[in-house]
Each structure stands twice: as structure tokens, then as C-alpha cells.
Amino acid sequence: MPEQIIYLVDDDEALRDSLIWLLESQGFKVQGYPSAEAFLPEIRPDMTGCLLLDVRMPGGMSGLELHDRLRASFCTLPVIFITGHGDVPMAVSALKKGAVDFIEKPFNDEALLRQVRQCLAQEEENRARRRQDAEVSRRLGQLTQREREVLDLIILGKLNKQIADVLGISIKTVEVHRARVMEKMGAQSLAELVQSVMAIEGVNRG
């Protein structure tokens, strides 16, 4: 499991140092950056953890612009915005673009820590789901064309006899293909098979 890192981007040095101390005192690994430009070289699609990002950083790229760059780079790192009262509308707009949450200044330390913990837990869960989906996709790629046809009909709720009629093959042949599908997909039950494939199909359609 890759180590989760809290990335902190804020041009306020005092606030940045204070937050780094607070987070490290709770056992988190933290990396601080004084500007969006300083953080840009770090962006990778496989980053894990979360990003605490100031909305306004005068003199350079704003937090909102950095958030857009993250999305354009297919980086799924969850973002929590740090915002002043007047920046709330902008933060809300960022939520609509996929940001996780925003924290208003001045903020309560415990409230911030609670949001960070929730964000990291959700990020870990999402990462595990992506790994699982990637494994299901890999297994789907190992199916023969006929096995995939049988699988598609299973997902539609067709019985063996109905599958045999649709594909013009014997029920015994359907049973053989069905067993191979279950084995290749690593599914222990029909419900598990259908749920895993439907999750992938839903992502692909999205």
C-alpha cells in the first residue's frame, strides 16, 4: 500500500508551518508548498493522500486554477480547500468540480483533523475500489468471445436454456462456458459475478 501524504499549498508561511506542525503531531506525513507553481512538478496520476489548498494565493496561480490543472492531469488526489469567508462562493463552485470539502478561516483544529481523516479514509477506499475494478477489467479481457457472450446474457438474467436458445448452442455447452466464466472472473457466486461486472460497466458507461 502506498503511503498517504497530506500536501499543503498555502502562501501564508505562518499558517503553513502551523498546519504542518499540527498534522505531523497527529502522525501524518506532510509536505508543504508556498505556491501552486511550486506544487505543479509533484502532480502525478497515482498520488495518494489529500491536498489542502488555499483558494487565494495573490501573485500567482490560484487554488482554483491548480485544482483545474489536477483534473486535467487525471490526478484523483482529493482536495480540501482552505478559504476565507469571502471565498466561500468560489469554494462551493470548486465542490461542483469535484473538490471534497472546504474549511473556513479561522478554523478549529479538531474540525480540520476530522475532515482530513475522513478524506484520507475515503481516498483509501476509492483507491481500493479502483484496484478491484482494474482487476475485474483484466479478468474480463481474458474471456473468449463466446464466454463474454454468455456472461452478457447471464447479467441480463437469462437462464441456461434461454442462453442456449439465443446463442444456438446446447445447454451443456452453456454450462461449460458458465463454469469457465466463473473461474476466470474469480467469482464465488452469481451475485458476486454480476455485481463486479455491473460496477465496471457502470464506470465505462459514465
C-alpha positions as CSV (number, residue, x, y, z in Angstrom):
1,M,0.0,0.0,0.0
2,P,1.5,3.4,-1.0
3,E,1.9,5.8,1.9
4,Q,-0.7,8.6,2.1
5,I,0.7,12.1,2.1
6,I,-1.0,15.4,3.0
7,Y,0.1,18.0,0.5
8,L,-0.4,21.6,1.8
9,V,-0.3,24.5,-0.6
10,D,-0.6,27.9,1.0
11,D,1.3,31.2,0.5
12,D,0.9,32.1,4.2
13,E,4.1,30.8,5.7
14,A,2.9,31.1,9.3
15,L,-0.3,29.2,8.6
16,R,1.6,26.7,6.6
17,D,4.1,26.0,9.4
18,S,1.3,25.8,12.0
19,L,-0.7,23.3,9.9
20,I,2.4,21.2,9.2
21,W,3.1,21.0,12.9
22,L,-0.5,20.2,13.8
23,L,-0.8,17.4,11.2
24,E,2.7,15.9,11.9
25,S,1.8,15.9,15.6
26,Q,-1.0,13.5,14.7
27,G,1.3,11.2,12.9
28,F,0.5,12.3,9.3
29,K,3.2,12.7,6.7
30,V,3.0,16.3,5.3
31,Q,4.7,18.2,2.5
32,G,4.2,22.0,2.3
33,Y,4.5,24.3,-0.7
34,P,4.4,28.1,-0.8
35,S,2.6,28.3,-4.1
36,A,0.7,26.4,-6.7
37,E,3.6,26.7,-9.1
38,A,5.9,25.0,-6.5
39,F,3.4,22.1,-6.3
40,L,2.9,21.6,-10.1
41,P,6.0,19.4,-10.6
42,E,4.7,17.0,-8.0
43,I,1.4,16.2,-9.9
44,R,1.1,12.5,-10.8
45,P,-2.0,10.4,-11.6
46,D,-1.1,7.9,-8.9
47,M,-0.7,10.4,-6.0
48,T,-2.3,9.2,-2.7
49,G,-3.4,11.1,0.3
50,C,-5.1,14.5,0.0
51,L,-4.4,18.2,-0.8
52,L,-5.1,21.1,1.5
53,L,-5.3,24.0,-0.9
54,D,-5.7,27.7,-0.3
55,V,-8.2,29.3,-2.6
56,R,-6.5,32.7,-3.0
57,M,-2.7,33.0,-3.5
58,P,-2.0,36.5,-4.7
59,G,0.8,37.0,-7.3
60,G,0.5,33.6,-8.9
61,M,-1.8,30.7,-9.8
62,S,-4.9,30.5,-7.6
63,G,-6.0,27.3,-5.8
64,L,-8.9,27.0,-8.2
65,E,-6.6,27.1,-11.2
66,L,-4.4,24.5,-9.6
67,H,-7.5,22.3,-9.0
68,D,-8.3,22.6,-12.7
69,R,-4.8,21.5,-13.5
70,L,-5.1,18.5,-11.3
71,R,-8.3,17.4,-13.0
72,A,-6.7,17.9,-16.4
73,S,-3.8,15.7,-15.4
74,F,-6.2,12.9,-14.4
75,C,-5.0,13.2,-10.8
76,T,-7.6,11.8,-8.4
77,L,-6.0,13.3,-5.3
78,P,-8.9,14.6,-3.2
79,V,-8.8,18.4,-2.5
80,I,-9.9,20.2,0.7
81,F,-9.9,24.0,0.1
82,I,-8.8,26.4,2.8
83,T,-10.9,29.6,2.4
84,G,-11.6,33.0,3.9
85,H,-15.3,34.0,4.4
86,G,-15.4,36.0,1.2
87,D,-14.1,33.0,-0.8
88,V,-16.9,30.6,0.1
89,P,-18.8,31.0,-3.2
90,M,-15.6,30.1,-5.1
91,A,-15.1,27.1,-2.8
92,V,-18.7,26.0,-3.4
93,S,-18.0,26.2,-7.1
94,A,-14.9,24.1,-6.6
95,L,-17.1,21.4,-4.9
96,K,-19.1,21.2,-8.0
97,K,-15.9,20.4,-9.9
98,G,-15.0,17.5,-7.6
99,A,-13.4,19.1,-4.5
100,V,-14.1,17.1,-1.3
101,D,-14.8,20.0,1.1
102,F,-13.7,23.4,2.2
103,I,-12.6,24.8,5.6
104,E,-13.2,28.4,6.5
105,K,-10.6,30.5,8.2
106,P,-10.2,30.7,11.2
107,F,-10.8,27.0,11.6
108,N,-11.0,24.7,14.6
109,D,-8.0,22.3,14.8
110,E,-10.2,19.3,15.7
111,A,-12.6,20.1,12.9
112,L,-9.8,20.2,10.4
113,L,-8.3,17.0,11.6
114,R,-11.7,15.3,11.5
115,Q,-12.1,16.4,7.9
116,V,-8.6,15.3,6.9
117,R,-9.1,11.8,8.5
118,Q,-12.4,11.4,6.7
119,C,-10.9,12.5,3.4
120,L,-8.0,10.0,3.8
121,A,-10.3,7.2,4.7
122,Q,-12.5,7.9,1.6
123,E,-9.4,8.2,-0.6
124,E,-8.1,4.8,0.6
125,E,-11.5,3.2,0.0
126,N,-11.7,4.8,-3.5
127,R,-8.2,3.6,-4.3
128,A,-9.1,0.0,-3.2
129,R,-12.2,0.2,-5.4
130,R,-10.1,1.3,-8.4
131,R,-7.7,-1.6,-7.9
132,Q,-10.6,-4.0,-7.7
133,D,-12.2,-2.6,-10.8
134,A,-8.8,-2.8,-12.7
135,E,-8.6,-6.5,-11.7
136,V,-12.1,-7.2,-12.9
137,S,-11.3,-5.5,-16.2
138,R,-8.2,-7.6,-16.5
139,R,-10.1,-10.8,-16.0
140,L,-12.8,-9.7,-18.5
141,G,-10.0,-9.3,-21.0
142,Q,-9.2,-13.0,-20.6
143,L,-12.6,-14.2,-21.6
144,T,-13.1,-15.6,-25.1
145,Q,-15.7,-14.0,-27.3
146,R,-18.2,-16.8,-26.6
147,E,-17.6,-16.6,-22.8
148,R,-18.2,-12.9,-23.0
149,E,-21.5,-13.5,-24.9
150,V,-22.6,-16.0,-22.2
151,L,-21.6,-13.5,-19.4
152,D,-23.6,-10.7,-21.0
153,L,-26.7,-12.9,-21.1
154,I,-26.1,-14.0,-17.5
155,I,-26.1,-10.3,-16.5
156,L,-29.4,-9.9,-18.3
157,G,-30.8,-12.6,-16.0
158,K,-31.1,-15.2,-18.7
159,L,-31.4,-18.9,-17.7
160,N,-29.1,-21.6,-19.2
161,K,-31.9,-22.7,-21.6
162,Q,-32.5,-19.2,-22.7
163,I,-28.8,-18.6,-23.3
164,A,-28.6,-21.8,-25.3
165,D,-31.5,-20.7,-27.5
166,V,-30.1,-17.2,-28.1
167,L,-26.6,-18.4,-29.0
168,G,-27.8,-21.6,-30.8
169,I,-25.7,-23.9,-28.6
170,S,-26.6,-26.8,-26.2
171,I,-27.4,-26.3,-22.6
172,K,-24.4,-28.5,-21.7
173,T,-22.1,-26.1,-23.7
174,V,-23.6,-23.1,-21.8
175,E,-22.9,-24.8,-18.5
176,V,-19.3,-25.4,-19.6
177,H,-18.9,-21.7,-20.6
178,R,-20.6,-20.5,-17.5
179,A,-18.2,-22.5,-15.3
180,R,-15.2,-21.1,-17.1
181,V,-16.6,-17.6,-16.8
182,M,-17.0,-18.1,-13.0
183,E,-13.4,-19.5,-12.7
184,K,-11.8,-16.8,-14.9
185,M,-13.6,-14.0,-13.1
186,G,-12.7,-15.4,-9.7
187,A,-16.4,-15.2,-8.6
188,Q,-17.7,-17.4,-5.8
189,S,-21.3,-16.8,-6.6
190,L,-23.6,-15.5,-9.3
191,A,-24.4,-12.4,-7.3
192,E,-20.7,-11.6,-6.9
193,L,-20.1,-12.1,-10.6
194,V,-23.0,-9.8,-11.6
195,Q,-22.1,-7.1,-9.1
196,S,-18.4,-6.9,-10.1
197,V,-19.1,-6.7,-13.8
198,M,-22.0,-4.2,-13.4
199,A,-19.7,-1.9,-11.4
200,I,-17.2,-1.9,-14.3
201,E,-19.9,-1.5,-16.9
202,G,-21.4,1.5,-14.9
203,V,-17.9,3.2,-14.8
204,N,-17.4,2.6,-18.6
205,R,-20.8,4.0,-19.5
206,G,-20.1,7.0,-17.3
